[in-house]
Amino acid sequence: MTAAQSSVTTAALVLEDGTTYRGRAYGATGTTFGEIVFSTGMTGYQETLTDPSYHRQIVVMTAPHVGNTGVNDEDPESGRIWVSGYVVRDPARRVSNWRAQRSLGEELAAQGVVGISDIDTRALTRRLREEGVMRAGIFSGDDLVRGGYPRPVEELVAEVQASPQMAGANLAPEVSTKEAYTVEPAGEHAGRTPVATVVAVDLGIKSMTPARLAERGVRVVVVPQSSTIDDVLGAFADLPDDAPRGVFFSNGPGDPGAAGHEIELLRAVLDRRIPFFGICFGNQLLGRALGYGTYKLGYGHRGINQPVLDRTTGKVEVTAHNHGFAVDAPVVDDAGAPAVSQAPYDDSRTDGGRYGRVVVSHVGLNDQVVEGLTCLDLPAFSVQYHPEAAAGPHDAAYLFDRFVGLLTNPAAWPPALKTQPSAAAQNNTEENH
């Protein structure tokens, strides 16, 4: 790859089904591969680019004009850009924001991110909606020619089809921190005794997430993905016996079905009744730890404008998403009320199973996808989206308050649903117990 290229450098985006789009190089030139997905956000591109959840994905921006606010050193959510490629329709010709320190194109080039511009992203997005996400490659500059002649499209397609698939990919180890670190209480809580201590397992965590907990008085010990239950308990070793404590699983990339180590760690947490909160990838892992399946969505949810119903408040939140997998759990019962199901994992025990009852607490309103789980007999819950709001709306910030409430007042758990299950469903659940 070379540094920033001129605007006339030719580039090609090639999908695994052979569809090809010709445009101009944007950022670095060369070749890159990844699962191609689209993001519906109109802003927040810097946070998207630096979100580790996008590792090994080529991101298509559905907003036609991208890059106007440039890039600064304050908004990244990690230490680098994680997307494997970037696709935009119309990159800004100049930066026009007082916080900008350089252009988006310059930043992509400096970090070696191959991109393409000047293609019909609306047509591309419609194709991905119709056919589903697929593998793709971006080729630009010298990588588009051989011996002075353009490379055949068939040759480029073959390279794309030989690239790794997202299904079955275990990617959290590639993005996680290598060493543990601590984020102390901040803001009005700075210098005070923490209201609780939380071990956050980094599966691709964004920097704003521990900051949201810290501003609520929580000490956050961020640990690597490879951590064991002994590592987690070791972080609590110096706490008084009655000090509030909990475990958090972050967002992250890859297939939850391939995360065997993380699922076993989470079951060890649940077995000890340690309060738990998971977001995004952490929601999928809670689902699998409880015994539910996960499946790949046709084209996923990505962007900062996804509507979700919180069944505990009855409110509709506008939320930030980035997920291509979802939990397969019962959403409604036969009467159309929120379904209460027994966690399938090790459910043969006569005392209600290993993990008891579970309800889908949040539902995506576009397609009824599971967007959150709440355990009724365990101090554990999760959501599929990004409550830290970086970038995105702040509708879901209350979830951090809910977690702090669980840590400091576990007797008040679980929160009641606005729409209660039908009496028949409750009776059936009680009989099954």
C-alpha positions as CSV (number, residue, x, y, z in Angstrom):
1,M,0.0,0.0,0.0
2,T,1.1,3.5,-0.7
3,A,0.3,6.8,1.0
4,A,-2.5,9.1,0.0
5,Q,-3.3,8.8,-3.7
6,S,-4.5,11.4,-6.3
7,S,-8.2,11.6,-6.9
8,V,-7.8,10.0,-10.4
9,T,-6.4,6.7,-9.1
10,T,-8.8,3.9,-10.4
11,A,-10.4,1.5,-7.9
12,A,-12.8,-1.4,-8.2
13,L,-15.1,-3.0,-5.6
14,V,-15.8,-6.6,-6.3
15,L,-18.4,-8.7,-4.6
16,E,-18.2,-12.5,-4.3
17,D,-21.1,-12.9,-6.6
18,G,-19.2,-11.2,-9.4
19,T,-20.9,-7.7,-9.1
20,T,-18.3,-5.0,-9.8
21,Y,-18.3,-1.3,-9.2
22,R,-15.7,1.0,-10.6
23,G,-14.7,4.2,-8.8
24,R,-11.7,6.1,-7.4
25,A,-9.3,5.2,-4.7
26,Y,-10.0,6.8,-1.4
27,G,-7.4,6.6,1.4
28,A,-4.7,4.0,0.8
29,T,-4.3,2.1,-2.5
30,G,-3.8,-1.7,-2.7
31,T,-6.0,-4.6,-2.0
32,T,-8.3,-5.5,1.0
33,F,-10.9,-8.1,1.7
34,G,-13.7,-8.4,4.2
35,E,-17.4,-8.9,4.8
36,I,-19.1,-6.0,3.2
37,V,-21.8,-4.3,5.3
38,F,-23.7,-1.0,5.2
39,S,-24.1,1.6,8.0
40,T,-27.1,3.9,8.0
41,G,-25.6,6.6,10.2
42,M,-25.3,10.1,8.7
43,T,-22.6,11.1,11.1
44,G,-20.2,9.5,13.6
45,Y,-17.9,7.9,11.0
46,Q,-14.8,8.4,13.1
47,E,-16.3,6.3,16.0
48,T,-17.5,3.7,13.5
49,L,-14.1,3.4,11.9
50,T,-12.4,2.9,15.2
51,D,-14.9,0.5,16.7
52,P,-13.2,-2.9,17.0
53,S,-16.6,-4.6,16.2
54,Y,-15.9,-3.7,12.6
55,H,-12.7,-5.8,12.4
56,R,-12.5,-7.6,9.0
57,Q,-15.5,-5.8,7.5
58,I,-15.7,-3.4,4.6
59,V,-18.1,-0.6,5.6
60,V,-20.4,1.1,3.1
61,M,-21.8,4.5,4.2
62,T,-25.4,5.0,3.0
63,A,-25.1,8.7,3.6
64,P,-23.9,10.1,0.3
65,H,-21.6,12.8,1.6
66,V,-18.9,11.7,4.1
67,G,-15.8,13.4,5.6
68,N,-17.0,17.0,6.1
69,T,-16.1,17.1,9.8
70,G,-12.6,15.6,9.2
71,V,-10.8,13.7,11.8
72,N,-9.5,14.7,15.3
73,D,-7.6,13.0,18.1
74,E,-10.5,13.1,20.7
75,D,-13.2,11.0,19.1
76,P,-11.6,7.6,18.3
77,E,-13.0,4.7,20.3
78,S,-9.8,2.7,20.2
79,G,-6.1,3.2,19.2
80,R,-6.6,2.5,15.5
81,I,-9.0,2.1,12.6
82,W,-10.4,-1.4,12.5
83,V,-12.5,-1.6,9.3
84,S,-10.7,-3.5,6.5
85,G,-12.1,-1.2,3.8
86,Y,-14.3,1.9,3.4
87,V,-16.8,2.7,0.7
88,V,-18.3,6.2,0.2
89,R,-20.2,7.9,-2.6
90,D,-19.0,11.5,-2.4
91,P,-16.0,12.3,-0.1
92,A,-15.8,15.9,1.2
93,R,-13.4,18.0,-0.9
94,R,-12.4,20.0,2.1
95,V,-12.7,19.8,5.9
96,S,-15.0,22.4,7.5
97,N,-15.1,21.8,11.3
98,W,-13.2,23.7,14.0
99,R,-12.3,20.4,15.7
100,A,-10.8,18.8,12.6
101,Q,-7.0,18.2,12.6
102,R,-6.8,16.4,9.2
103,S,-9.0,15.0,6.5
104,L,-10.7,11.6,6.6
105,G,-8.9,10.6,3.4
106,E,-5.5,11.5,4.9
107,E,-6.3,9.4,8.0
108,L,-7.4,6.4,6.0
109,A,-4.2,6.6,4.0
110,A,-2.0,7.1,7.0
111,Q,-3.4,3.9,8.6
112,G,-3.3,1.9,5.4
113,V,-7.0,1.5,5.0
114,V,-8.0,0.9,1.4
115,G,-11.1,2.6,0.3
116,I,-13.2,3.5,-2.8
117,S,-15.3,6.5,-3.6
118,D,-17.5,7.7,-6.5
119,I,-19.6,4.6,-6.8
120,D,-23.4,4.3,-6.5
121,T,-23.7,3.3,-2.8
122,R,-27.5,3.4,-3.0
123,A,-27.5,0.6,-5.7
124,L,-24.8,-1.3,-3.7
125,T,-26.9,-1.0,-0.5
126,R,-30.0,-2.2,-2.2
127,R,-28.1,-5.2,-3.6
128,L,-26.8,-6.1,-0.1
129,R,-30.4,-5.8,1.3
130,E,-31.7,-8.1,-1.4
131,E,-28.9,-10.7,-1.5
132,G,-27.5,-10.3,2.0
133,V,-24.0,-9.4,3.2
134,M,-21.2,-11.2,1.4
135,R,-17.5,-11.1,1.0
136,A,-15.9,-8.4,-1.1
137,G,-12.6,-6.9,-2.1
138,I,-11.4,-3.5,-3.0
139,F,-8.6,-3.3,-5.6
140,S,-6.9,0.0,-6.6
141,G,-3.8,1.4,-8.2
142,D,-1.2,-1.1,-9.4
143,D,-3.2,-4.0,-7.9
144,L,-5.7,-3.5,-10.8
145,V,-3.2,-4.2,-13.5
146,R,-0.8,-6.9,-14.5
147,G,1.8,-6.6,-17.2
148,G,0.4,-3.3,-18.3
149,Y,-3.1,-4.7,-18.8
150,P,-6.2,-4.6,-16.6
151,R,-6.7,-7.7,-14.5
152,P,-9.7,-9.9,-15.5
153,V,-12.7,-9.5,-13.3
154,E,-12.8,-13.3,-13.0
155,E,-9.4,-13.2,-11.3
156,L,-10.5,-10.6,-8.8
157,V,-13.7,-12.5,-8.0
158,A,-11.7,-15.7,-7.4
159,E,-9.5,-13.8,-4.8
160,V,-12.6,-12.5,-3.1
161,Q,-14.1,-16.0,-2.9
162,A,-10.9,-17.4,-1.4
163,S,-11.0,-14.8,1.4
164,P,-12.2,-15.8,4.9
165,Q,-15.9,-15.8,5.8
166,M,-17.3,-14.2,8.9
167,A,-19.3,-17.2,9.9
168,G,-17.2,-19.3,12.2
169,A,-14.6,-16.5,12.8
170,N,-13.2,-16.2,16.3
171,L,-12.0,-12.6,16.2
172,A,-12.2,-11.3,19.8
173,P,-8.6,-12.4,20.5
174,E,-7.4,-10.3,17.7
175,V,-8.9,-7.0,19.0
176,S,-8.7,-7.5,22.8
177,T,-6.2,-5.7,25.1
178,K,-3.1,-7.7,25.9
179,E,-2.8,-6.3,29.5
180,A,-5.4,-5.4,32.1
181,Y,-5.9,-1.8,33.0
182,T,-8.1,0.2,35.4
183,V,-10.4,3.1,34.8
184,E,-11.1,4.9,38.0
185,P,-14.3,6.8,39.0
186,A,-14.5,10.1,37.2
187,G,-16.4,13.4,37.2
188,E,-18.1,14.1,40.5
189,H,-17.0,10.7,41.8
190,A,-13.3,11.3,41.1
191,G,-11.2,10.5,44.2
192,R,-14.1,8.9,46.1
193,T,-14.6,5.3,47.1
194,P,-16.0,3.5,44.1
195,V,-19.7,2.7,44.3
196,A,-18.9,-0.7,42.8
197,T,-16.0,-2.6,41.0
198,V,-16.7,-4.1,37.6
199,V,-14.5,-6.4,35.6
200,A,-15.0,-5.6,32.0
201,V,-13.9,-8.4,29.6
202,D,-12.5,-6.7,26.5
203,L,-13.9,-8.5,23.4
204,G,-13.5,-5.3,21.4
205,I,-14.5,-2.7,23.9
206,K,-14.9,1.0,22.9
207,S,-13.2,3.5,25.1
208,M,-16.4,5.3,25.9
209,T,-17.9,2.3,27.6
210,P,-15.7,2.2,30.8
211,A,-15.9,6.0,30.8
212,R,-19.8,5.8,31.1
213,L,-19.4,3.5,34.1
214,A,-16.6,5.6,35.6
215,E,-18.8,8.7,35.5
216,R,-21.3,6.8,37.6
217,G,-18.7,6.1,40.3
218,V,-17.7,2.6,39.2
219,R,-14.1,1.4,39.1
220,V,-13.7,-0.6,35.9
221,V,-10.9,-3.2,35.6
222,V,-10.6,-4.0,31.9
223,V,-9.2,-7.5,31.3
224,P,-8.2,-9.4,28.2
225,Q,-10.5,-11.8,26.3
226,S,-8.3,-14.7,27.5
227,S,-9.0,-14.1,31.1
228,T,-10.2,-16.9,33.3
229,I,-12.7,-17.0,36.2
230,D,-9.7,-16.9,38.6
231,D,-8.5,-13.7,36.9
232,V,-11.9,-12.2,37.3
233,L,-12.2,-13.2,41.0
234,G,-8.7,-12.0,41.5
235,A,-9.7,-8.4,40.6
236,F,-12.2,-8.6,43.6
237,A,-9.7,-10.1,46.0
238,D,-9.0,-6.9,48.0
239,L,-12.6,-5.8,48.3
240,P,-14.6,-6.0,51.5
241,D,-17.1,-8.9,51.4
242,D,-20.1,-6.6,51.1
243,A,-18.6,-4.4,48.4
244,P,-20.7,-4.3,45.2
245,R,-19.1,-6.1,42.2
246,G,-20.0,-7.2,38.8
247,V,-18.8,-8.4,35.4
248,F,-19.3,-6.8,32.0
249,F,-18.9,-8.3,28.5
250,S,-18.2,-5.8,25.8
251,N,-19.1,-5.5,22.1
252,G,-16.8,-7.2,19.6
253,P,-16.4,-8.8,16.2
254,G,-16.9,-12.4,14.9
255,D,-19.2,-15.3,15.2
256,P,-20.6,-15.9,18.8
257,G,-20.7,-19.6,18.0
258,A,-16.9,-19.6,17.8
259,A,-16.4,-18.0,21.2
260,G,-16.1,-21.1,23.3
261,H,-13.7,-19.7,25.9
262,E,-15.8,-16.6,26.6
263,I,-19.0,-18.7,26.9
264,E,-17.4,-20.9,29.5
265,L,-16.1,-17.9,31.4
266,L,-19.6,-16.4,31.4
267,R,-21.2,-19.6,32.7
268,A,-18.7,-19.5,35.6
269,V,-19.8,-16.0,36.3
270,L,-23.5,-16.9,36.2
271,D,-22.9,-20.0,38.4
272,R,-21.5,-17.7,41.1
273,R,-24.5,-15.3,40.8
274,I,-22.1,-12.4,40.1
275,P,-24.2,-9.5,38.6
276,F,-23.6,-9.4,34.8
277,F,-24.3,-6.9,32.0
278,G,-23.4,-7.5,28.4
279,I,-23.7,-5.4,25.3
280,C,-23.7,-6.4,21.6
281,F,-21.4,-9.4,21.3
282,G,-21.9,-9.7,25.1
283,N,-25.6,-10.1,24.5
284,Q,-25.0,-12.9,22.0
285,L,-22.7,-14.6,24.4
286,L,-25.2,-14.4,27.2
287,G,-27.8,-16.0,24.9
288,R,-25.4,-18.9,24.1
289,A,-24.4,-19.3,27.7
290,L,-28.0,-19.7,28.6
291,G,-28.4,-22.3,25.9
292,Y,-30.1,-20.3,23.2
293,G,-28.8,-20.4,19.6
294,T,-27.5,-17.5,17.5
295,Y,-27.9,-17.0,13.8
296,K,-26.6,-14.8,11.1
297,L,-28.8,-11.9,10.0
298,G,-29.4,-11.3,6.3
299,Y,-27.6,-7.9,6.3
300,G,-27.4,-7.0,10.0
301,H,-28.1,-3.8,11.9
302,R,-25.6,-1.0,11.6
303,G,-25.9,2.7,12.2
304,I,-27.1,5.1,14.9
305,N,-30.8,5.3,14.1
306,Q,-32.3,1.8,14.9
307,P,-35.6,1.8,16.8
308,V,-35.9,-0.6,19.8
309,L,-38.7,-1.2,22.3
310,D,-37.7,-1.5,25.9
311,R,-40.4,-3.7,27.4
312,T,-39.6,-2.6,30.9
313,T,-40.4,1.0,30.3
314,G,-42.7,0.7,27.2
315,K,-40.5,3.4,25.5
316,V,-39.1,3.3,22.0
317,E,-35.4,4.1,21.9
318,V,-33.4,5.2,18.9
319,T,-30.1,3.3,19.3
320,A,-26.7,2.6,17.8
321,H,-26.1,-0.9,16.4
322,N,-23.4,-3.0,14.8
323,H,-24.3,-6.6,14.7
324,G,-24.6,-9.3,12.0
325,F,-25.7,-12.1,14.4
326,A,-28.7,-12.3,16.7
327,V,-30.0,-14.5,19.6
328,D,-32.7,-17.0,18.8
329,A,-35.0,-16.8,21.9
330,P,-38.8,-16.7,22.1
331,V,-40.1,-13.2,21.8
332,V,-43.8,-13.6,22.4
333,D,-46.1,-16.4,23.7
334,D,-49.2,-17.8,22.1
335,A,-51.2,-14.9,23.5
336,G,-48.9,-12.3,22.0
337,A,-47.4,-11.3,25.3
338,P,-43.7,-11.3,26.1
339,A,-42.6,-14.9,26.4
340,V,-41.0,-16.3,29.5
341,S,-38.9,-19.2,28.6
342,Q,-36.6,-21.5,30.6
343,A,-32.9,-21.2,29.8
344,P,-32.3,-24.3,27.7
345,Y,-28.7,-25.0,29.0
346,D,-28.7,-27.8,31.5
347,D,-32.5,-27.5,31.9
348,S,-33.2,-31.1,33.0
349,R,-32.9,-30.3,36.7
350,T,-36.1,-30.4,38.6
351,D,-35.4,-27.1,40.4
352,G,-36.1,-25.0,37.4
353,G,-32.9,-25.7,35.5
354,R,-29.4,-24.3,35.9
355,Y,-30.2,-20.7,35.0
356,G,-34.0,-20.4,35.4
357,R,-36.4,-18.1,33.5
358,V,-35.5,-15.6,30.8
359,V,-37.5,-12.9,29.0
360,V,-36.6,-10.9,25.8
361,S,-36.5,-7.4,27.3
362,H,-35.8,-5.4,24.2
363,V,-37.1,-6.0,20.6
364,G,-36.0,-4.4,17.3
365,L,-39.1,-2.7,15.8
366,N,-37.9,-3.1,12.2
367,D,-37.8,-6.9,12.2
368,Q,-38.7,-8.1,15.7
369,V,-35.1,-9.3,16.3
370,V,-34.1,-10.0,19.9
371,E,-32.3,-6.9,21.2
372,G,-32.0,-7.7,24.9
373,L,-32.3,-10.5,27.5
374,T,-33.2,-10.3,31.1
375,C,-32.7,-13.3,33.5
376,L,-35.5,-13.5,36.0
377,D,-33.8,-15.8,38.4
378,L,-30.2,-14.5,38.0
379,P,-28.7,-11.0,38.3
380,A,-27.9,-10.8,34.6
381,F,-29.1,-8.9,31.6
382,S,-27.9,-7.7,28.2
383,V,-28.7,-5.6,25.1
384,Q,-27.7,-6.0,21.5
385,Y,-26.8,-2.4,20.9
386,H,-24.5,0.4,22.1
387,P,-25.7,2.4,25.1
388,E,-22.5,4.3,25.4
389,A,-23.6,6.5,22.4
390,A,-20.3,7.0,20.7
391,A,-21.5,7.8,18.2
392,G,-25.2,7.8,18.5
393,P,-28.2,9.0,20.5
394,H,-28.3,9.0,24.3
395,D,-31.7,7.2,24.6
396,A,-30.1,4.1,26.1
397,A,-27.8,5.7,28.7
398,Y,-30.2,4.5,31.4
399,L,-28.9,1.0,31.0
400,F,-25.7,1.9,32.8
401,D,-27.8,3.2,35.6
402,R,-29.7,-0.1,35.6
403,F,-26.5,-2.0,35.9
404,V,-25.3,0.2,38.8
405,G,-28.7,-0.4,40.4
406,L,-28.3,-4.1,40.0
407,L,-24.8,-3.9,41.6
408,T,-25.8,-1.8,44.6
409,N,-29.4,-3.1,45.2
410,P,-29.6,-6.7,43.8
411,A,-32.8,-7.3,45.9
412,A,-34.7,-5.1,43.5
413,W,-33.9,-7.3,40.5
414,P,-35.5,-8.1,38.0
415,P,-37.3,-5.0,36.6
416,A,-40.9,-5.6,35.8
417,L,-42.2,-5.6,32.3
418,K,-44.7,-3.0,31.2
419,T,-46.5,-5.7,29.3
420,Q,-46.7,-8.7,31.6
421,P,-47.0,-12.2,30.3
422,S,-50.4,-13.7,30.2
423,A,-51.8,-15.5,33.2
424,A,-51.8,-18.7,31.2
425,A,-48.1,-18.3,30.3
426,Q,-47.3,-17.6,34.0
427,N,-49.2,-20.7,35.1
428,N,-47.4,-22.8,32.4
429,T,-44.1,-21.5,33.5
430,E,-44.8,-22.2,37.2
431,E,-46.0,-25.8,36.3
432,N,-42.8,-26.4,34.3
433,H,-40.8,-25.4,37.4
